[in-house]
């Protein structure tokens, strides 16, 4: 299967630049896998697709203010520093722009949001094959503890705005965000409000949490011609014992496990592949790459957003649309996406939602 097989035309004006007026006012396209039929709904209708005993699994990872400003201490040239992952204490893998001006040995002084110099600086100690820099930070015991003061929310590159708005710090987080660590939001969860979550629980649905810290690799295009040649990025995740037990009970009773987002799907399916198809308490990393004709051991329904052409996220959704089939799921998803374009759905992080049943 070729990467180009997952391309589709998308008018630029359908890429959502701002969130909906209220989280749950987004639209919801429902794809029924067995029949291939589509329902056009609103997100407030989502609870009606759940039944007592079902389990809704969300990703509670919190987006960190990962976008920083810096300057070269020697030349005074300015940099944008995007934190990717903490390697060890106070050492972070980062994307640095412009990278050619940040060789090993360069020292980058951190700037405040207003552009003033700070006592914090990072020494470039390594450059990996992807061009990412390992920065060893000094001047502060824990860089992560001061990110709220120096950093800003890292909106994805397809949101073409000159600056992050005040509302982004709230709206680019889920209402249940907890452990910090993501550099991109688990966007399927952005549609939920506390009131809607209360309605879901009132229907007898259990809401469980996993933690998967979303990496910048979620935005990286697949650069290989063949899908199977792509190397998936690694992400840290954790599933607690209570979540594992709740899912096991639901599966035993024949109830649905509904994953909120591709990140939840990857966490649950990665865990199942390590444990004979079962979910258990687990903490580790995954590079799982789900694309047609993948099978799914745990997830019965997937709530997700509309994804970029030729992305690993679209490939996962296509696999879920027809597990075990090579082309049918891809064709089904591209048909649904074409209908979404025709109906003016909003795409990507701040866009509308899709439920695959």
Beta strands, then each sheet from edge to edge (+ up, - down):
strand 1: 27-31
strand 2: 38-42
strand 3: 55-59
strand 4: 62-63
strand 5: 67-72
strand 6: 78-88
strand 7: 91-97
strand 8: 107-111
strand 9: 117-127
strand 10: 133-138
strand 11: 180-182
strand 12: 206-212
strand 13: 235-239
strand 14: 257-260
strand 15: 282-286
strand 16: 301-305
strand 17: 353-356
sheet 1: 2+ 1- 17- 16+ 14+ 3+ 12+ 13- 15+
sheet 2: 4+ 11+
sheet 3: 5+ 6- 7+ 10- 9+ 8- 5+
end
